[in-house]
């Protein structure tokens, strides 16, 4: 991964399905004011027009804040709004096809659930992988049992690109994920459901800084 594609320790996910009537961009702006440097926009149930409009607004907010925006699933929308990247699942557009279309214009991440998928993603040119679910999660029905810290260590030892741990990660188990080797930790429900997201984000970023200093 090129230096400008370094991933911060916290990989925040703005899931439109968890907004509970709140304005998505207002939530995003709260994340950004608290210090989030990278946000993935996930809008599984939005139609294309709504997703495009939302992604465009998110691009403006992240640009003003100097943060990166990753669009989930939709390469076309990622390119249209000039986001920093796209994140693809195992059933989305194949990585090779995405690279052919996007070239090096986008950071491309791929969801993986086992060692073979992780190795394939690296060999096919992914900039990073998402690996999980780490723990039990109710945010997304993955169809996979929790992978746990031992498998995360195995994945990290086997590949050379950054690993984003995802699935059931919350403030209380976050340190264990970082200590097991994750370059970044994706958090969804613990941020989307927080009474005070700013306070939680600031605590998470302080923890990341503390662990970096002690390593």
Protein Blocks (a to p, Z undefined) as FASTA:
>chain_A
ZZklcccfbdcdddfklnnopafklmmmmmmmnopabdcdddfkbcfklmmmmmmmmmmm
mmmnopacddehilmlmmmnopabdcddfklccfklmmmmnmmmbccddddfbfklmmmm
mmnopabdcdddfbdcfkbcghpacebjmlmmmmmmmpmbdcddeehiafklmmmmmmno
pabdcdfklmmmpmblmlmmmmmmmmmmmmmmmZZ
